[in-house]
Amino acid sequence: HMNQLQKLCIEMDFTADPAISFVPATFGFGDIFSIRYNEPNYVTEGGLKGGEAYLLGKVIYEENGVQKEKTVDEASSKTLMEELGDMGQVTTWQKYIYPKDFFDLPKEAVILSMQVHFANKDKSVVILNNETNGDFAVEETCGK
């Protein structure tokens, strides 16, 4: 599967149409917001089109002055994304999350950073940031 993935990374130009987008565009980690995966329609193999997409990720947070991390890595109803379908240039999936619920954090936790990637059910296809070959960073655009 690795070869397919590397090939996919080279072929996908996310500068024109970012692979990841957010609704609303302005959000904080204390908000409910939607994370969208946008797959260019010219990608015919190695992508998630025609199948299910799951939102997986990791969060770094502080609880009572201690920094901790938590990962969500299960392909389940909790992480299954809603397919919005063909939007013209891209096929889009979305998932609304409230980060503390999604990562099952205590109420008093303060989220410091969050990163996500997308995968199919058996994780044979994993969509990463093609610039870093790692997770997509989810950046707050407004206050905590």
N, C-alpha and C positions, 0 to 999 in steps of 0.2 A: 504493500500500500504506500510505502514511503515515496516511491518513484512518482506515483500518480500525484501525491500531495505536492512534491517539489515542482512538478510540471505545472500544477494548478497555480502555485504561487507565482511562477514566472509569467504565466499567461494572463493573470488577472490584474488589470490596471485599476486600482481602487482610487487613484487620484481623481479621476473623472466622476466616479460615483462611489462614495465611500461604502465599504462593506458593512460598516456599523453606523447606525444613526440613532437618535434619541427623540422621543416625543414626551413632553414638550422639549424643545431644544435647550431650554434653561431649566436646570433642576439641581437640587441638593440631595445628599444621601438620606436626608430625612423625609424626602418626598416619595410619592408613588410615581414612577415614570416607566415608559416603555423602551425596551432595547430592541432595535430592529436589525436583522441580518438581511442585507440586500445582495443577492447573487446575480451577477451580470448574465443576461440570457444567452450570450454567446458561449458560455461555459456549458459544454454538452456532456462531459464526463468528469468524474472526480468531485463534483459538487454535491449539493444536497437536494437539488431539484428532483421532484417526483417522489420524494420521501419525506420523512419527518425530520424536524430540526429541534435540537435541544440546547438550552442555554446552560452552560457550565461555567464555574468561576471560583474565584478566591477573593477573600476580603482580609485586610489587615485592620485590626481595631484595637482600641484601648479600653480596658475595663479596670477600674480602680487603680489607674496608674500603671497597669501592666499591659505590655503590647502582646497581642495574641493573633493567631490567624486561623481561618476556618475555610474549608473548601467544600464546594457542592459539586459532586462529580457523578451524580446518578442520572441515568436516562429514565425518567419516570414522569408521571402526570404533573409532578411539581415543577419539572424543568422543561416540559414539552412546550414548544412555541406554537402560536396560532399562525397558520399559513394565510397570508393576505393575498397570495397569488401573484399573477403577472401584472406588474405595474408599468409595463411598456418596455423600458430598457433592462429592468431587473425583476427578479422574483423575490418577494419579501415575506419574511416571517417576523412575528413580533411576540414579545412577552412583557406584560406589565409586572413590575416587581416593586415591593417595598423592601429595600435591602435588608433591614433587620429581620423581617420575617423570612425572606428568601434564604438567608444564611443562618437563620435560627439563633440570633444573638440576643443576649439579655437587654432589657430596656435601657439600662444605663450605659451600654456600650457606645463608644464614639468611633465611627468608621473613619479610618485614616486613608485607606486606598482600596480600590476595587478593580479587579480585572476579570475579563470573561473571554470565552471562546465558544464556538458552536460545533456541534457534532451530530452525527446520525445515531440511531438507537444502539448499534453495536460498536460505535466509536471507530469504525473502519475508515470513516471520513471525518477529519477534524479540520475546521477552518480557523486558521491563526492569522495574526497580523503579518502580511507578507513583507513588511519592512523590517520587523524584528524577529520573525519566526516564533514569536511568543504570543501571549494573550493580548487582547485589545485592552488598553487602559480605559477605565471609565472615570472621567474627570468631572468633578462637581463644577457647575457653571455659576452657582450662587452660594450664598452662605450655608452654614451647617443648619 
